[in-house]
Amino acid sequence: MTTPIIKYFAYEHLPEPLQKVSKPIGDLARQMDDAIPEGPEKSAGLRKLLEAKDALVRAALSGGRLNDQ
């Protein structure tokens, strides 16, 4: 069973430079979702991973280095 938060790790809709930031984190989230049993710590970990992904995508947007990658 997939945890509902996983839908927020989708990256296919993003421009390619942002996919380079988001995809590895999304892949890790899916791997952890499959490997770890349901529980409050899994939920907290995935939520924090989502926060990190969002921050890194914003950093890539504001850093102006998207075309350099």
N, C-alpha and C positions, 0 to 999 in steps of 0.2 A: 504494500500500500504506500502510495506517495503522500508525503506530508503536504498540506495545502500551500504552505509558504513557498514551495519549490517553483510555483508559477512565476514568482517575482524574480527568479534568476534567469528568465528567458533573455536571450541576447540577439536572436536572429533578426529582430526588427531594428537594431541599431546600425548606424553606419559602420563600415568595416574597421576604421581605426578604434572605435569604441568597443567593438566586438573583441578586439585583441586584449582589452582590459577586462571585460566582463566574462568572456567565455571560460577562462581558467577557473574563475571563482564559481561560476555556475556549474562547471564540471565537478569541482570539489564538493559543492553542496549536494549534487545528485549522488555522488559516491558516498558521502556521509549519511544521506537519507537512506540509502540501501543497506549500509553496514551497521548502523546503530539502531537499537530498539527504541520505540516511542517512549517518550518521557519528558519531564520538564527540562532536564539538562540538554537534551537534544534540541528541543524547541528553542531554548535560550541560545545555544550555539549557532543554530541556523539563523536566528534573528540577528545575532551579532555579525555573522558572516554577511548577511544581507546589508546591514548598516555599513560594513567595510566596503562592499562592492559599490554601493551607492556613492560613498565618499570618494572612492578611487575613480569612478566614472566622472564625477563632478570635477575632480582634480585634473583629469585628462582634458575635460572641456575647457576649464579655465586656464590651464597651463599653456595653451596655444601651440602645443608640440604634436598635435595629431597628424599633421602632414609629414613630420620628420620620421615617423615610425616605418 
